[in-house]
Amino acid sequence: MFTGIIEEIGHVSAIRRKPQALELTIACSVVLEDVKRGDSIAVNGVCLTVSEFGKAHFTADVIPETVKSTTMNNLRTGSRVNLERAMAANGRFGGHFVNGHIDGVGTIRAVKAESNAITKTIELGADLMKYMIVKGSVAVDGTSLTVFDVGRNSIAISLIPTTQEDSLLGGKGIGDSVNIECDLLAKYTERTMSAQPGITRSYLAEHGF
């Protein structure tokens, strides 16, 4: 479990490409302070398991399903990445519940500077849009953000100066792809409701909802 508050920007120091899979070596420092083999670290919002580490790097495997459903396959040697360690039970919970399980990929379609903020419009597929509400939560490349506007096939998020400086999202522009993790509570609610075929709009209306 993660909070979506980026701890550090690292970079890919090596990539070993396998059939439909990857092995990434990430150069970093902060997230290594208490690292152990088997720990979870979110890389651009993707939960990966530390298989090996040293004083200035860790290595993780990316399985075929993750390669297919995220932007991991776009990484190259030297690519910068957002990093966050799994949430500590005794720490402050500054963002929202982030699993590190990517639901899909979005594309930035517009960027607008507004005073000290940068607003970015991200195009999403219908499978992701159904979870989006105004003032709801979304994780974009692992960064916890608030949805400020919802269109037919897009959302708008606004980056404060701290987020612009401390994550990669501030530097991404039109046409760039981003990993999207929808709000966990929204997904559970949908699943619960779909498992109750008797609950329909008419049923809710009849009972005062």
C-alpha positions in Angstrom: 0.0 0.0 0.0 1.2 3.5 -0.9 0.1 7.1 -0.3 0.9 8.6 -3.7 3.4 11.1 -2.2 6.6 10.8 -4.2 9.7 10.4 -2.1 12.4 10.6 -4.7 13.1 10.8 -8.4 15.5 8.1 -9.5 16.7 7.0 -12.9 17.0 3.7 -14.8 20.6 2.7 -14.8 20.1 -0.6 -16.7 17.4 -2.6 -18.5 17.5 -6.2 -19.2 14.9 -7.1 -21.8 13.4 -10.6 -21.7 10.7 -12.2 -23.8 7.6 -10.0 -22.8 9.3 -9.0 -19.5 11.9 -6.7 -18.1 14.5 -6.5 -15.3 15.0 -2.9 -14.2 17.9 -1.5 -12.2 17.0 1.9 -10.6 19.7 4.3 -9.3 18.4 6.1 -6.2 19.2 6.9 -2.6 16.3 7.9 -0.3 14.2 4.7 -0.9 17.2 2.6 0.0 17.5 3.8 3.5 15.7 0.8 5.1 15.4 -1.5 2.0 15.3 -5.2 2.2 15.0 -7.9 -0.4 11.3 -8.5 -1.1 10.2 -4.9 -0.2 7.7 -3.1 -2.4 8.7 0.1 -4.2 6.3 2.0 -6.5 8.1 3.0 -9.8 5.9 5.5 -11.7 3.0 4.1 -9.7 3.8 0.5 -10.5 4.3 -1.7 -7.4 7.5 -3.7 -7.9 9.4 -6.1 -5.7 13.1 -5.5 -4.8 15.0 -8.6 -6.0 18.5 -7.2 -5.3 20.0 -3.9 -4.1 23.2 -2.1 -3.4 24.3 1.2 -1.9 22.9 3.3 -4.8 20.5 1.0 -6.7 17.8 -1.7 -6.6 16.7 -4.2 -9.1 13.2 -5.4 -9.8 11.5 -7.7 -12.3 8.5 -6.5 -14.4 6.3 -9.4 -15.5 4.5 -9.7 -18.9 1.1 -8.5 -17.6 2.7 -5.3 -16.1 4.6 -4.7 -19.3 1.4 -4.9 -21.3 -0.8 -2.7 -19.1 1.5 0.1 -18.0 4.1 2.5 -19.5 7.0 0.3 -18.2 7.9 -0.8 -21.7 8.6 2.9 -22.6 11.5 3.2 -20.2 15.0 3.4 -21.4 18.4 3.6 -19.8 18.6 7.1 -18.2 14.8 7.5 -17.9 13.8 9.3 -14.7 11.1 7.7 -12.5 9.0 8.5 -9.5 9.7 6.4 -6.5 7.8 5.7 -3.3 8.4 3.1 -0.6 5.4 1.1 0.8 3.5 3.0 3.5 4.8 2.6 7.0 2.1 1.7 9.6 3.5 4.4 12.0 3.7 7.2 9.4 1.4 10.0 8.3 -1.0 9.2 5.5 -0.6 12.2 3.3 -2.3 11.1 0.0 -4.9 8.5 -0.6 -5.0 4.7 -0.7 -2.8 3.7 -3.6 -2.2 0.0 -4.3 0.4 0.3 -7.1 -1.8 -1.8 -9.3 -2.2 0.1 -12.6 -5.7 0.1 -14.1 -4.7 1.6 -17.5 -2.8 4.2 -19.4 -3.9 7.8 -20.2 -2.6 10.4 -22.6 -2.0 14.1 -21.8 -4.0 16.2 -24.3 -3.6 19.7 -22.9 -1.4 21.7 -20.5 -2.3 25.1 -19.1 -0.4 27.3 -16.6 -2.7 29.0 -14.1 -0.9 31.3 -11.6 1.3 28.9 -9.5 -0.4 25.8 -10.8 -0.3 23.7 -13.9 -3.5 22.1 -15.1 -3.2 19.0 -17.3 -6.0 17.3 -19.2 -5.6 13.5 -19.5 -7.6 11.5 -22.0 -8.9 8.1 -20.6 -10.8 5.2 -22.0 -14.4 4.5 -20.9 -13.1 1.6 -18.7 -11.3 4.2 -16.6 -13.7 7.2 -16.9 -16.5 5.4 -15.0 -14.4 5.7 -11.8 -13.8 9.5 -12.1 -15.7 12.1 -10.2 -15.0 15.8 -9.5 -13.0 16.2 -6.3 -12.3 12.4 -6.3 -8.8 10.9 -6.1 -6.6 9.4 -8.9 -3.0 8.3 -9.0 -1.1 9.5 -12.1 2.4 7.9 -12.5 2.0 7.1 -8.8 1.3 10.7 -7.7 -1.8 11.2 -5.6 -4.0 13.9 -7.2 -7.5 15.4 -7.0 -9.7 15.3 -10.1 -10.8 18.9 -10.7 -12.9 18.4 -13.9 -14.5 15.4 -15.7 -15.2 15.5 -19.4 -16.7 12.9 -21.7 -13.4 11.1 -22.1 -10.9 13.1 -20.1 -10.1 14.4 -16.6 -8.3 17.5 -15.5 -5.8 17.5 -12.6 -3.9 20.5 -11.2 -0.3 20.4 -9.9 0.8 22.6 -7.0 4.4 23.8 -7.1 5.6 21.1 -4.8 4.2 18.4 -7.0 5.8 20.0 -10.1 9.2 20.0 -8.4 9.0 16.6 -6.6 7.6 14.4 -9.3 8.0 13.8 -13.1 4.4 14.8 -13.9 5.3 18.5 -13.9 7.6 18.0 -16.9 5.3 15.8 -19.0 3.6 17.3 -22.0 1.0 16.9 -24.7 1.1 13.3 -26.1 2.9 11.8 -23.2 1.5 8.6 -21.7 0.9 8.2 -17.9 0.0 5.3 -15.7 -3.5 5.6 -14.1 -4.7 3.9 -10.9 -8.3 4.6 -10.1 -9.6 5.2 -6.6 -9.7 1.9 -4.7 -13.0 2.7 -3.0 -14.7 3.4 -6.3 -13.6 0.0 -7.7 -14.8 -1.9 -4.7 -18.2 0.0 -4.8 -18.7 -1.0 -8.4 -17.9 -4.6 -7.8 -20.2 -4.8 -4.8 -23.0 -3.2 -6.7 -22.5 -5.4 -9.8 -22.7 -8.5 -7.5 -26.2 -7.4 -6.4 -28.3 -7.7 -9.6 -31.5 -6.7 -7.7 -30.2 -3.2 -7.0 -31.2 -1.0 -10.0 -32.0 2.6 -10.5 -35.7 1.9 -10.2 -35.1 -0.1 -7.0 -33.1 2.7 -5.4 -35.7 5.3 -6.5 -38.5 3.2 -5.0 -36.6 3.2 -1.7 -35.9 6.9 -1.5 -32.4 7.0 -3.0 
